[in-house]
């Protein structure tokens, strides 16, 4: 419960000021999809491309935040939702700093993705759905997680014994069964330019 004595302090420098200093608009690119769909890989490749364009970014990765910010959370549905809530609040602060935030999380539930969308302004949340079949994800299985889940060694694994709710109206859908990493990055950069996020 929020303490009534905790009041948001409005500082002199605004999100608009920070955005103008960086010469681009802030937004969250929220990469969602099954484990092995390429979220971290494509987000990382996009960040590299944006860095070359002098765009100010920060990449929030699902595994990385569980080393610190969310290390006390498990993979139950309740803790998954809390994981995304915390990440959403961090991403909101980064939006206020004028950054383009790349967030690579399975985030299997529509409601939790909507929660993050509702935290920020209109057009500041860009859902990027990596529409990759579970069959392809299992053949990639870079961490051996599907094999462990199939063997019963990992519980609550998305796509095996925990649901994944596909986005119904993502701003961008990438078919990573077919698209190369470089082509996916080109599509994302084009989207950002067409929508006036970067020049």
N, C-alpha and C positions, 0 to 999 in steps of 0.2 A: 504494500500500500504506500502511495506517495505521501510524504510528509508535507503538510500545508505550509510549513515554514521554508520549504525548498522552492525557491523562485528562480526562473530562468533570467540570467543577466544578459542584457543586450549590449554587446561591445560596440565600439565606435567603427571598427572595420567590419564590413559586411561580406556576405557571400558574393555579392555583385562586385565589390571591390577586388576580392581575391581572384574572381573569375576574369575580370578585365586585365589584371596583372599577368595572368597566365595566357591570355589571348585565346581562350577557348571556354566552352560551357562545361560545367560539371555534370556528371551523370553516373549512374551505376549500370554497368553491363553485367547482368546476372546470368551466368552460365549454369544451366541445369540439364541434367541427363543422368543416365545410369553410370555406375562405376565402369570405367573403360571406354566411355563414349568420346573422350578427348577434351574434356572441360579444361583441365589444367594445362594441357599441351597447347591448345588453341589460344587460351587466354594468355599464356606466356609468350606465344609467337606474336599475338596482337600487341601486347605491351612492348615488345621489342620494336615492332614496326612504328608504334606511336612515339616511342622514345626518339627514334630517328627523325620524326616530324616535330620534335621539341614540344610534345604534349606531356603534361604533368599527370602521372598515373600512380596507382598503387594496386598491387594484386593481392587479394585476400584468397587464400587457398584453404580448402576444407581440412586437409591434414594438418597444415601449419597452425591454424588457430586452436587445434586440439592439443597443441604442445604447451599452450599458455592460457589464453583467454577462456578456453572451454575445456581445459584438461580435467575438470571435475565432472564432466557429463558423460553418460553412457550412450548407447545407441537405441534406447527405447524410444517409442514415438514421442513421449513427453519431453525427453531430453533432446531429441532431434529438433523439436520445435523451439526449445529454449536456446539451443545452439544457433539457430537461424535468427531468433530475436536479438541475441547479443551481436551477431555479425551485422544485422540490419542497423542497429544503433551505432555501431562503429562506422559503417558505410555512410550513414547520415552525417556524422561528424566530418568525414572526409569530403563529402559533397559540400558541406559548409566551408571547408578549406579550399574549395574550388577545383578539386581533383576529379579525374575520370577514374572511377573505381571498377576494377575487374574482379568479380566475385565468382569463384569456381566451387560450387557446392551441389551435391546431388539434390538437396532440398526437394524431397519427394512429394510433398503435399502442397496442393494449390493454395490452401489457406495461409500457409507460412510465407509463400512467395508474395501473396497479396498483402500480407502484413508489412513486408518490407516496402512494397510499392506505395502503400499508404503513408509511409513515414516521410516520403520526399515529395517534391513538387511535380506538377504535370510535366511529362516528357523527360523526367530525370531518372526513371527506371526503365531500362531496356532489357526485356527478357529474351535471352538467347537460348533456344531449345536445341540441344544436340540430339537429333532424332536418329538414334543408332539402335539397331536391333540387339536384343539380349544375346542372340547367337553370335554376332560379331564381337560384342563386348566380351563374351566368354572366350573367344579365340584370342583376343588380345591379352586379357587378364594379367596386366603388368605386375601386379602384386600377389598373384596367386589367390586372390580373395574368393573368386567364384568356386574354385576347386575346394577351398576350405568350407565354404558355405554349403556346397553340395554334400560334403562329407559330414555336415552337422557340427563342424568345429566353430563356426561363427553363427550366432543367432541374430535375428532382426536384420538380415541383409537384404537391401533393396533389390527387387526383381526376383528374389528366390522365396523368402518367407516374410517379406515386408513389401507393401504396395508402393508403386510409383504412379502418381497421377500426372499424366501428360498435360502440358499447357494447352489450352484450347485456343488462345489467341496471342501467342508470343509475337513480339515485334520482329524477331528474326528466327527462322528455323534452318538449321544446317543439317544436311544429310551426310553425316560423316562416314556412312557406309561407302559413299561414292566420292564425296568432295575431298580433295587433298587439303593439307594444313594451309598451304599457301593460298589456295583458292578461297578457303574459308576466311582467311585474314583479309583478302581483297574485298570480299563481300561485306565484312564488318567495317572496314575503313570507308568503303563507299557509302554505307548506311550513315555513318557519322558525318560524312561530308554533305550528303544530300539533305540531312536533317539539321544542318547548321551547328552541330556540336563542335566540329573542327573545321578549319578552312583548308 
